Amino acid sequence: MRTQIHNILAETGWSGSLPADVQSEVIASVQSERVTRGHEAIRQGSPFAGLLCVIEGEMQVVGTARRGDELLIGILRPGDWTGFLAALDQGEYAFSVRAARDSRIVRLGASATRRIFEQGLDRFKLLLRPELAVSRKNYSYFVETAYRPPMQRLAERMMGLGRWPYSIVDGEMTKLEELSQADLANAARLSRQTTNTCLRQMASHGLVRLGYKSVEVLDPVRVGMIANGEITLE
């Protein structure tokens, strides 16, 4: 198991991009644990207790409004880290992280995070970089998608949920599993009826394959073109 953890942390995601000396400190400092399906590894509003990385399984990043409504923000897969905002300001977590299936994670505790990344400006920038990347994406999303038609908004959210939300450079799409159409509709801020209509239209053009709690993007290039407004479906 330790070999698997080392390989994932050394080769993928944010930790895989760290300088060798910093990466070694991170790998030596993490603690592994299991999280069963439906349980929270991070709870919105709780004090910062460290960064989290998925090793096996899948976690959903969920925001809860004051009246109790939940919004799916992102999906974390092996190699994906989260918790950067709370690490930067030492405040409360802004969202919850819940296991969509039985998962294994590692945590870099609060004290280890401070010890490793508060040694100087260059190291602190390594901690800051992922949060800046997601902030830019959020700004673009709020500005650009407010006036987009439903199909384009849905395509954009599908592309976003299929990738690590903190990535500076977009990678390949990942199959969206353990995700109901209601969850996807909520994430795109669309009605279930509108979401179902759009998905069926995409499926009829061979862009997606719909299953039970799964949406597989078969043609990410064209879905991405829809998201960017370059093409429309007739």
N, C-alpha and C positions, 0 to 999 in steps of 0.2 A: 504494500500500500504506500509506504513512504517513497518508493521509487516512482510510482504513478503520480503522486503529488508533486514530486520534484520535477518530473518531465512536463506536467501540465503548467506548473508555475514558471518553469524556465523557458518554455517554448511558445506560450500563447498569451494573448491578452496584454493587459497593462504590465504585469510582472515580467512577461517575456521581453518587453521593450526596455527594461531598466538596465543601467550599467551593471556590469558583472559583479562589482563589489556590493552594490546596493541590493541586487537580486539575491546574492548569497545570504545577506543579513535577513532579508524577508523570508526566504525559504527556511532558514534555521529557526525563525521565531514564530512561525504559524502553528496553530493547534487544530487538529482535525476533529470533526464531530459529525454525527448523522442527524438528519432532520426528516421526520416522517411526513408523508403527504398531508397537506392541510395545516401543518404547524408553521409558526413564524420563527424565522431565525433573527429577524429584526422587527421591532414593533415601532410604528410611527409614534413620535413623541417621547420615546425613551432616550436616556442620556447616551452619548457616544460611548461605545464599548469596543470599537475597533472596526477595521475593514473586513469584508467578507468576500470570499472567492468560491465559486462552485467548482467541485471536482467531479462529481457524478450527479446525474439527474437534471432537474430543471426547476428554477425558482421564478416566481412572478413578483415584480415590483408593483405594489398597489398603494395608491393614495386614497385616503378616506376623508371626505368632506365633513364639516361640522354636523350636518344633519344625518350623517351615516352612509351616504352614497359612496360607493367605491369606484375608482377609475384605474384601469390597467395602464400602467405607465411604460413598462418594459418587461422583457423576458431575459433571464440570465441562464446561460448554459456553461458547460465546462470551460474553465479558463476566464470566465467573466467575473470582474470585481465590482463592488459597489460600496457606498458609505463615504464617498469622498467629501461631500459637502459638510457633513458633521465632523469629519476629521479636520477640515480646514478651520472651522470656527468653534470647534469643541462644543457645539450646541446639540440640540435634540435631533434625532433622525427625522427627516422630512417625509418619510414613507415607510411602509412595511415591506418585508421580503418574506414571501410565503412559498413553501414547497408545493409545486404542482404535481410532484411525484416523490417517492422516497428518494432522498438525495444525500450526498456527502459534501460537506463544505470544509473550508479552513478559515480560521479567523486570525488576523493580525491584530492583537489586542491594542487597547488605547495607549498603554505605556510604551509598547514596542513601536507603535506608529510614531509617537513623539520622539522616541530615542533615535530612530532611523532617519526620520525626515525633517527634524528640526535642528539639524547640525549646522545648517547654512542655507543661503538663498538657493543655490543650485539644487540641493536635495528637496527643498520645499517646492520648487517649481515642478519637480517630478510628481508630487502629490497634487499640485494644482492643475496640471495639464488635462487630465480626464474631465474634471468639472468644467473647465473652460470650453472643452469640445462639446459637451452636452448642452451648455448654456447657449452656444451659438446655434445649435440645432433647435433648441426651444424657441429662440427668438425668431428664427426662420419659419418654424411651424406656426407660431401664433400670428405672425404677420401675413404669411403667404396663404395659409389654408382657410382663413376665416371666410374668404370669398370664393373658394373653389367649389365646383360642383361635387355632389356626393361621390361619384365614381372616382374622381381624382383624390378626394380626401381619404377614401377607403384604401386606395392603392398606396398612398403615402404612409398610412399607418401600418399596413401590412409589411411594407419594406422596412419600416422602423422597428417593428416588433420582431422581425426575422434577423436582426443584427444586434450586436452588442451596443447598447445605447451610448457608451462612453468612447466609442471608437472615433479616432480622428479621421481615418480613412475607411470608407465603406468597404466591407468584405462581402463574401458570398451570402446569399439568403439561406436561412435554415427553416426547415419545415415547422409550421406552427401547429403544435400538438397540445392536447389538454386545454384547448381553447374553444369555447362555445361561440356561436355566432352572436349571442347576447354580449359576451365579453368583448368581441371585436367591434360590435356596434357601439358599445359604451366607450371603447378606446378611441373610436373615430368620431364620437359625438353625433351618431346617426341613429335613426330608429331601426329596430330589428327588421321591419318590413323592407326598408330601403336597403339595408345591408344585405338581406337575403336576395333581393332583386339584383343588386350589383354583382354579388358573388356568382349567382346563376348565369348572369350574362358573361362574366369572365370565364366560367367553366365551359359555356357553350362555344367560346372561341379558343378553348384549349390552353388558357393561361393558368388555370388553377385546377386542382382536384379536391373535391369536398368529401370529407368523411365524418365519422362520428367524433365530435370535438377536435377536428383537425382541418387545417386548410394548407394544402401543399402548393406552393408556387412553382409551376412547371416552366414558366417562361419569365424569369425575373427581369430580362431586358425589356420586354414589352410592358410588364407591370410597372417598371421604373419609368418608362416613357409616358405611361398614363399618369403616373404620379407627378411628373414634370410638366404635364400639359402638352406633350409633343404629339400624342395621338389620342383619338377617342374611339370608342367602340360603337359600331352602328347596330 
